Structures are given as C-alpha cells and as structure tokens.
C-alpha cells in the first residue's frame, strides 16, 4: 500500500471524519502513536491502515484491497 492508497482508503471508509482519526486517534498496534505520527516515522502505510481498522472495528472484508483504484479497461 502506498501513501496515496492509504489516504484514499481512509477517505473511502471514514469520509470527512477520516482526517481527524488519522491525526488524533492513538493506535496501540503502532506503538501508541497516531496514524499521522506513525507514517511520519516510517511505519508502512499498510501496517498503519490495519492498525486503524482494528482500532475502529472496520470489518475485515473492507480492510483488504482498500485504497486501490480500479484497473483501466
């Protein structure tokens, strides 16, 4: 997962509140840091995405493949 895919996944899953979650919600799975802090410190976006999903109870069916664009036809 790239940073752009992470951003897209957050926007798709959480809408307008996504930015606040990334900035404010402390994620235990990434060392008690916010998603923004973890990304800035080099934690892989996929790891941060899964931590954010776990902390907010996103169903696993919506975690995998999130943020990817549909292939061009």
C-alpha positions in Angstrom: 0.0 0.0 0.0 1.3 3.4 -0.9 0.6 6.6 1.0 -1.8 7.7 -1.7 -3.7 4.4 -1.3 -3.8 4.9 2.4 -5.3 8.4 2.0 -7.9 7.1 -0.4 -8.8 4.1 1.9 -9.2 6.5 4.8 -11.4 8.8 2.8 -13.5 6.0 1.4 -14.0 4.3 4.8 -14.4 7.2 7.1 -15.4 10.1 4.9 -14.9 13.6 6.3 -14.0 12.3 9.7 -11.0 10.4 8.4 -8.6 13.2 8.7 -9.4 13.6 12.4 -8.9 9.9 13.0 -5.5 10.0 11.3 -4.5 13.0 13.3 -6.0 12.2 16.7 -6.7 8.5 17.3 -3.8 6.8 19.2 -3.2 3.3 17.7 -1.7 0.8 20.1 -0.6 -1.5 17.3 1.9 1.1 16.0 3.5 2.0 19.3 0.8 4.2 20.8 1.1 6.8 18.1 -1.4 8.4 15.8 -1.6 7.3 12.2 0.0 10.6 11.2 2.9 10.1 13.6 3.4 6.5 12.6 3.5 7.3 8.9 5.9 10.3 9.5 8.2 7.9 11.5 8.4 5.4 8.6 5.8 2.8 9.6 4.5 1.2 6.4 1.1 2.6 5.3 -0.4 -0.9 5.2 0.5 -1.6 8.8 -1.0 1.8 9.8 -4.1 1.0 7.8 -4.6 -2.3 9.5 -4.0 -0.8 12.9 -6.5 2.0 12.2 -9.1 -0.6 11.0 -8.6 -2.8 14.1 -8.9 0.2 16.4 -12.2 1.3 14.8 -13.7 -2.1 14.2 -13.7 -2.0 10.4 -14.9 -5.4 9.2 -12.0 -7.4 7.6 -13.9 -7.7 4.3 -13.4 -3.9 3.9 -9.7 -3.8 5.0 -8.1 -5.8 2.2 -7.5 -4.0 -1.1 -8.8 -0.7 0.2 -7.5 2.4 -1.5 -6.7 0.7 -4.8 -8.0 2.2 -8.0 -10.0 0.0 -10.4 -7.8 -1.0 -13.3 -8.3 0.8 -16.6 -10.2 -1.1 -19.2 
